[in-house]
């Protein structure tokens, strides 16, 4: 498309024809005489089709819009002919510079060829206007002028011109300058819309794609989905093995996800206008736009395939093999909304719930996520202040040998009485701390409190019993935990009275050798390690990877055992596994005599819960359950329990 877009062109061409009749042109044109024609091989060297570069094809450069502003029509015609021969298809021009800015605002050029010495409006005026325009200021400008004044050249460059060529111009040089300028602009545009690490379209492109897909879906009346794919525990890999390894894992996952998405092109997840597309959304997160689906079941197989393909391993000589998995959050349109930002936020919220529920799984967004998320957000912010303001207490409850009734240990319990009157304690508080990255601070506070309580007990002549302390590993490495424990030991605590009850242990699935050694070093000092919430958050798979001394069964099993035969069978199965592995097994939340009777009938090891008494502050617990001799107190079982 070679066209003139200004009303003054006809007059200019007439002036040029009159000048030709009167005699030879004395003013230098854009090319020196004899240089307006190049050989075929020279033209081919300047052609955009021969630009082979990483991110943009030659044909795409050929389609770039080139604009020229020059008051001499002969210059424009010669340049137009030259560019057409070189392979550029889109050229617009004006020989009336007062219309130049309006033309550019109507259709922004990829590069502007600008003369400086023109009547009415000169090239410097145009540059000044472009510099003040938020869009035109980014248009590359190549100045073509007869002026040789270095001050003029510097002024043009200072006002934003990218290049400066004095007339007459060598056509080969002009062709190369245009080609290289277009290539550089295209690459800059690419970097602005693509992720440098994976080469995938970035978050900006993702949002635009969502807007476009939603508009098409609204017009067609069809459904679709946004999938946010998050890499599980990438931060731990970066901390343990270095960011280089983490980046390599991201690149591998990106390739596998891209292959999976590409197989759906033209399939049942494609709409008339759009195919499923993959984007790099954020640090450890990818996003996929599914433009069409007949129902949630349509995407189920695709989601399962993404989970499978998103699991990769890394093995370095002399180091253990590291496995990385992904989790997926899904928002569906129009059911979850038709606003791009809302749907993206909903998909991200669903992803966070998927990770909190155990990782390597997927979750669909539901409105209740909003309520839960807002509540957790408010509580997380307040928890930071609660620790500083001493609004949290560390209480203790007895742990009982169910065969003898002896109080053989204590269980610490973190309790927060919120200003609203709501009490947040135990596992609920640990989950809140883990999701808000307050778990490290809460663990440090718990150790400080337990150390002070133990010191008071010893000062009163009482013998402390082994005490379980809950520790979330969501944001903490074993080496960090080792630092806290060693500080407590250095302050006078007996390591044999410390029992670390580990929660959120999925974060420990891929640990380097030094971190595994840190946990084992604590056990060698006499510290006990327990796997908490077994059967729910922790599983048998974790027993194979984490050496421990004890398992604590998730409270849900004991809660349901009176009405649920399946819960009874599973509970007894867990006890059998523990015995075969020579591990202590603790039943948590034993709250009724019927639950206690069932456990005793089935020769259960240890139990704790409300049936043995409510949690007590440190001094009250010591007064009731600790002795000077160290001989454990015997707790009488409720009536009817044998």
Secondary structure, DSSP 8 states (H G I E B T S, - for coil): -EEE--TTHHHHHHHHHHHHHH----S--SB-TT-S---HHHHHHH-GGG---SS--HHHHHTSEEEEE-S-HHHHHHHHHHHHHHT--EEEEES-GGGHHHHHHHS--SEEEE-S--SSS-HHHHHHHHHTSTTGGGSEEEEEES---HHHHHHHHHTT-SEEEESSB-HHHHHHHHHHHHHHHHHHHHHHHB-TTT--B-HHHHHHHHHHHHHHHHHHT-EEEEEEEEETTHHHHHHHH-HHHHHHHHHHHHHHHHHHHHTTTTSTT--SS---EEEEEETTEEEEEEEEESSHHHHHHHHHHHHHHT-EEE--TTS--EEE-EEEEEEEETTT-S-HHHHHHHHHHHHHHHHHTTSS-EEE--HHHHHHHHHHHHHHHHHHHHHHTT-EEEEEEEEEETTT-BEEEEEEEEEEE-TTS-EEEHHHHHHHHHHTT-HHHHHHHHHHHHHHHHHHHHHTT----EEEEEEE-SS--HHHHHHHHHHHHHTT--GGGEEEEEE-GGGGSS--HHHHHHHHHHHHTT-EEEEEEETTTB-HHHHHHS--SEEEE-HHHHHHTTT-HHHHHHHHHHHHHHHHTT-EEEE----SHHHHHHHHHTT--EE-SGGG---B-HHHHHHHH--SS----B----TT--
